[in-house]
Amino acid sequence: MSLTFHWFLPTNGDSRHVVGGGHGTPAGAFGRDRPPTVAYLGQIARAAEELGFVGALTPTGAWCEDAWLTTAMVSQHTERLKFLVAFRPGFVSPTLAAQMASTFQRQTGGRLLLNVVTGGESHEQRAYGDFLDKDDRYRRTGEFLQIVRELWHGKTVDLAGEHLRVEDATLARVPEPVPAVYFGGSSPLAGEVAARHADVYLTWGEPPAAVAEKTAWIRRLAARQGRTVRFGIRLHVITRDTAGQAWAEAERLLDGFDPATVEAVQEGLARSESEGQRRMLALHGGSRDDLEIHPNLWAGIGLVRGGAGTALVGSHAEVAERIAEYHRLGIEEFVLSGYPHLEEAYWFGEGVLPELEARGLWTHPFRAAAQARATAPVPFTGARGPRRD
């Protein structure tokens, strides 16, 4: 089976430097040299589509543009790329969310994937009117996904849960196809929700041994529910023709981290309620030293950015080998990003993907369609050349 690769839409802005955001990162910590306009995001999306990425993750939070609205607009500038829309169940009713997903599928030709984000920061949740604590947010997410999935399968739903209640809920038109649900989380309750409801369990880029433990944990929980779950990983990438060039780029990014900003970001992230964020912080401990925590796995991004804080760094062949290493653990989908996102999509797509294709691990998902368009005869329009009489 071919590996699946997704790229990232930087809806909080893009730059040749790391742009902060998420999980307590101070707003405006870094310059956004490229605003997240539909025109620029459309450039990234079209590049990802042509290079062979299946989808593009769009984040959620107060620090970025709304994912639903942005992807709905960007989708009109692409043909095949799917959109992995991150959203938080506490901010919208399950019936409305199910209806929104169904509409998105019809209007884009089935190009919606859903990344369900329970929300790890209570202070940000409260800003949106959500005052549940973290454990109750996970319990609500479980009820939310139960309702949404039943609606998507054409059922009429009555549920009086601990946090959600619907009566005689139904959809006039169900989505076709039903969107895949991506879900992540490292706490015990997160594991239970993933086992019951996730199609793809996403983990941030920890070293392979830690990833192996996490995937084994979710497999056991899912098996108890009589289910199987696919696995994906979220990473940044810095890949170049040579390892030296790649590490020089990592050092350039690191040199751009102002010490005062790093300190402020780390103080904010230390207050995070997210178990996944705690694990990210433990990889570097706030220090610039020893940031290569596994061959070609660099924790430097996490010094200034919340959420996914590690990057694959190396030559195209080395990065391909690290991807193969994660694949041997059962990882099938890779959600990647890099600064700036337009250029790094090309570095990865033109450098690493051919390496993986040569190893038999990847095939271009849209190549047949692209070749068909390229070789299709030009239709005769009835136009004639100049008269010669």
C-alpha positions in Angstrom: 0.0 0.0 0.0 1.3 3.4 -1.0 2.0 5.8 1.9 -0.2 8.9 2.1 1.3 12.4 2.4 -0.5 15.6 3.5 0.9 19.1 3.5 -0.1 22.1 5.6 -1.9 25.4 4.9 -0.3 28.2 7.1 -3.5 30.1 7.9 -1.7 32.1 10.5 0.8 33.4 8.0 4.0 32.2 6.5 7.7 33.2 6.5 11.3 32.1 5.8 11.5 31.9 9.6 9.4 29.8 12.0 6.0 31.3 12.6 4.7 30.6 16.1 1.2 29.6 17.1 -0.9 27.2 19.1 -0.9 25.8 22.7 -0.1 29.0 24.6 2.4 30.5 22.1 2.2 34.3 22.4 0.4 35.9 19.4 2.6 37.8 17.1 5.8 36.1 18.4 7.2 36.0 14.8 6.9 38.0 11.7 4.4 36.8 9.1 6.1 37.9 5.9 3.4 36.3 3.8 -0.2 36.9 4.9 -2.6 34.0 4.7 -4.5 35.3 1.7 -6.6 32.9 -0.4 -4.2 33.7 -3.3 -1.1 32.6 -1.4 -2.8 29.6 0.2 -4.1 28.6 -3.2 -0.5 28.6 -4.5 0.5 26.2 -1.8 -2.5 24.0 -2.3 -2.0 23.8 -6.1 1.7 23.0 -5.6 0.9 20.2 -3.1 -1.7 18.8 -5.4 0.7 18.6 -8.4 3.5 17.2 -6.3 1.4 14.3 -5.0 0.2 15.3 -1.6 -3.3 13.9 -1.0 -4.5 16.5 1.4 -3.6 19.6 3.4 -4.1 20.2 7.1 -5.7 23.5 8.2 -5.3 24.3 11.9 -7.8 25.7 14.3 -7.5 28.2 17.1 -7.6 31.9 18.0 -4.2 32.4 16.4 -5.2 31.5 12.8 -7.9 32.0 10.3 -11.1 29.9 10.5 -10.4 26.5 8.9 -13.9 25.8 7.5 -14.2 29.2 5.7 -10.6 29.2 4.5 -10.7 25.7 3.0 -14.1 26.3 1.4 -12.5 29.2 -0.5 -9.2 27.5 -1.3 -11.0 24.4 -2.5 -12.2 26.4 -5.5 -8.6 26.9 -6.6 -7.8 23.2 -6.7 -9.2 20.1 -8.3 -8.2 17.0 -6.3 -6.5 18.0 -3.1 -8.4 17.1 0.1 -8.6 19.4 3.1 -7.9 18.0 6.6 -10.0 20.6 8.5 -9.2 20.9 12.2 -12.2 21.8 14.3 -13.3 21.7 17.9 -16.5 19.9 18.9 -17.4 22.3 21.7 -17.8 25.3 19.4 -20.7 24.0 17.2 -23.6 21.6 17.6 -23.1 18.1 16.3 -26.1 18.2 14.0 -24.8 21.5 12.4 -21.3 20.1 12.1 -22.6 16.9 10.4 -24.6 19.1 8.0 -21.6 21.3 7.3 -19.5 18.3 6.5 -22.2 16.9 4.2 -22.4 20.2 2.3 -18.6 20.5 2.0 -18.5 17.0 0.5 -21.1 17.8 -2.1 -19.6 21.2 -3.1 -16.0 19.9 -3.4 -16.6 16.5 -4.8 -15.8 14.6 -1.6 -12.6 16.4 -0.6 -13.2 16.8 3.2 -11.2 15.1 5.9 -11.8 16.0 9.6 -9.2 16.5 12.3 -11.1 16.6 15.6 -9.3 18.7 18.2 -10.8 18.5 21.7 -8.8 21.5 22.9 -5.9 21.4 25.4 -6.1 24.9 26.8 -8.9 25.8 29.1 -8.2 29.6 28.9 -8.6 29.5 25.1 -11.7 27.4 25.3 -13.3 29.9 27.7 -12.7 32.7 25.3 -15.1 30.8 22.9 -17.7 30.3 25.7 -16.6 26.7 26.6 -16.1 26.2 30.3 -15.7 22.5 30.6 -12.5 21.1 32.0 -10.2 18.9 29.9 -11.6 15.5 30.9 -15.2 16.6 30.3 -14.1 18.0 26.9 -13.0 14.6 25.9 -16.2 13.0 27.2 -18.2 15.5 25.2 -16.0 14.8 22.1 -17.0 11.1 22.4 -20.7 12.0 22.5 -20.3 14.5 19.6 -18.6 11.9 17.4 -21.3 9.3 18.2 -24.0 11.7 17.1 -22.2 12.9 14.0 -21.4 9.4 12.8 -24.9 8.2 13.2 -26.2 11.2 11.3 -23.7 10.6 8.5 -25.1 7.1 8.1 -28.6 8.3 7.7 -29.9 7.6 11.1 -32.3 9.7 13.2 -30.6 10.4 16.4 -32.0 10.9 19.9 -29.3 11.2 22.6 -29.4 12.6 26.1 -25.7 12.5 27.1 -23.8 13.9 29.9 -22.8 17.0 27.8 -24.9 16.9 24.6 -28.5 16.4 23.9 -30.3 16.1 20.5 -33.9 15.0 19.7 -35.1 13.7 16.3 -31.8 14.8 14.7 -31.5 13.9 11.0 -29.8 15.0 7.8 -31.7 15.7 4.6 -28.7 14.5 2.6 -25.8 12.4 4.0 -22.2 13.0 2.9 -20.8 11.0 0.1 -18.3 9.7 1.0 -18.4 9.9 4.7 -15.4 12.0 5.8 -12.5 10.2 7.5 -12.0 11.3 11.2 -8.5 12.1 12.3 -7.9 12.3 16.0 -4.9 12.7 18.4 -4.3 12.9 22.1 -2.0 11.3 24.6 -4.1 11.2 27.7 -6.1 8.1 28.8 -9.4 9.6 27.9 -8.0 10.6 24.5 -7.1 7.0 23.9 -10.6 5.8 24.7 -12.2 8.3 22.3 -9.7 7.4 19.5 -10.4 3.7 20.0 -14.1 4.2 19.6 -14.3 6.8 16.9 -11.1 7.6 15.0 -10.3 6.4 11.5 -6.8 7.7 11.8 -4.9 8.3 15.0 -2.4 11.1 14.7 0.6 11.5 16.9 3.2 14.3 16.9 6.7 13.5 15.8 8.3 11.7 18.8 11.2 9.3 18.4 10.3 5.9 16.9 10.4 4.0 20.2 7.9 6.4 21.8 5.7 6.2 18.6 5.8 2.4 18.8 4.5 2.5 22.4 1.7 4.9 21.5 0.5 2.9 18.4 0.6 -0.3 20.4 -1.6 1.4 23.1 -4.2 2.6 20.6 -4.2 -0.8 18.9 -5.0 -2.5 22.2 -7.8 -0.1 23.0 -9.3 -0.3 19.5 -9.2 -4.1 19.6 -11.3 -4.1 22.7 -13.9 -2.1 20.7 -13.7 -4.6 17.8 -12.1 -1.9 15.6 -8.9 -1.2 13.8 -7.4 2.2 13.4 -4.9 3.6 10.9 -2.0 5.7 12.1 -0.5 9.0 11.0 2.3 11.3 12.2 2.6 15.1 12.2 6.1 16.5 11.4 7.9 19.4 9.9 10.6 18.7 7.3 13.9 20.3 6.2 15.2 18.3 3.3 18.0 19.2 0.9 20.3 17.6 -1.7 22.9 17.0 1.0 22.7 16.5 4.8 25.0 19.5 5.2 22.7 21.8 3.4 19.7 20.6 5.4 21.4 21.1 8.8 22.7 24.5 7.7 19.0 25.5 7.1 18.1 24.2 10.5 20.8 26.2 12.1 19.7 29.3 10.2 16.2 28.9 11.6 17.6 28.3 15.1 19.8 31.5 14.8 16.6 33.4 14.2 15.1 32.5 17.6 15.4 35.4 19.9 16.3 34.2 23.5 13.6 36.4 25.1 11.0 35.0 22.7 12.0 31.4 23.4 11.7 32.0 27.1 8.3 33.6 26.7 7.0 30.8 24.5 8.4 28.1 26.9 6.7 29.7 29.9 3.4 29.7 28.0 3.7 26.1 26.8 4.7 25.0 30.3 1.2 26.0 31.5 -0.5 23.8 28.8 -2.9 21.1 29.9 -2.1 19.0 26.9 -0.3 15.7 27.6 1.0 15.7 24.0 2.4 19.2 24.5 4.2 18.1 27.7 5.8 15.3 25.8 6.9 17.7 23.1 8.5 20.0 25.8 10.3 17.0 27.3 12.2 16.4 24.0 14.2 19.6 24.3 13.7 20.9 27.9 13.8 24.5 26.6 17.5 24.2 25.7 19.2 24.7 22.4 21.6 21.9 23.1 21.3 18.3 21.8 18.3 19.0 19.7 18.8 16.0 17.4 16.9 13.6 19.6 17.0 10.7 17.1 18.9 10.4 13.8 17.5 13.2 11.6 14.8 14.1 14.1 15.3 17.7 15.3 13.3 19.2 18.2 14.2 22.8 17.5 10.9 23.9 16.1 9.3 23.2 19.5 11.4 26.0 21.1 9.2 28.6 19.5 6.0 26.9 18.4 3.3 25.0 20.2 1.9 21.7 19.0 4.1 19.7 16.6 7.6 20.7 17.5 9.9 18.3 15.6 11.3 18.2 12.1 12.9 15.5 9.9 16.2 17.1 8.8 18.7 15.6 6.3 19.4 14.7 2.8 16.5 13.4 0.7 17.7 9.9 1.1 18.0 10.3 4.9 14.6 11.7 5.3 13.2 8.9 3.2 14.9 6.4 5.4 13.4 8.0 8.6 9.9 7.9 6.9 10.5 4.2 6.1 11.5 3.6 9.8 8.2 5.1 11.0 6.3 3.1 8.3 7.8 -0.1 9.7 6.0 0.8 13.0 2.7 1.0 11.2 2.5 4.7 10.3 0.7 5.1 6.9 0.0 8.8 6.7 2.4 11.7 7.1 1.2 15.3 7.8 4.1 17.5 7.0 5.0 21.2 6.8 8.1 23.5 6.5 9.1 27.1 6.4 8.2 28.6 4.0 5.5 26.2 3.0 5.5 26.9 -0.7 9.2 26.3 -1.2 9.5 23.4 1.3 6.6 21.6 -0.5 8.8 21.5 -3.6 11.9 20.4 -1.7 10.1 17.4 -0.3 8.0 16.7 -3.3 10.8 16.8 -5.8 13.5 15.3 -3.5 12.0 12.8 -1.0 8.9 11.5 -2.8 11.0 10.1 -5.8 13.2 8.4 -3.2 10.2 6.7 -1.7 8.8 5.8 -5.0 12.1 4.1 -5.9 11.7 2.0 -2.7 8.2 1.0 -3.7 6.7 2.9 -0.7 4.8 5.6 -2.7 3.1 6.3 -5.9 1.7 9.6 -7.2 -2.0 9.5 -6.4 -3.0 11.9 -9.3 -0.4 10.9 -11.9 -2.9 8.9 -14.1 -5.2 11.9 -14.2 -2.4 14.3 -15.0 -1.1 12.1 -17.8 -4.5 11.7 -19.2 -5.0 15.5 -19.4 -1.5 15.9 -20.9 -2.2 13.4 -23.7 -5.8 14.2 -24.4 -6.4 15.4 -27.9 -7.3 19.1 -28.3 -11.0 19.3 -29.2 -11.7 20.8 -32.6 -13.5 24.1 -32.2 -14.4 24.7 -35.8 -11.9 27.5 -36.3 -10.2 27.8 -39.7 -7.0 29.2 -41.0 -6.8 32.3 -43.2 -8.3 32.0 -46.6 -5.8 31.8 -49.5 -8.1 32.5 -52.5 
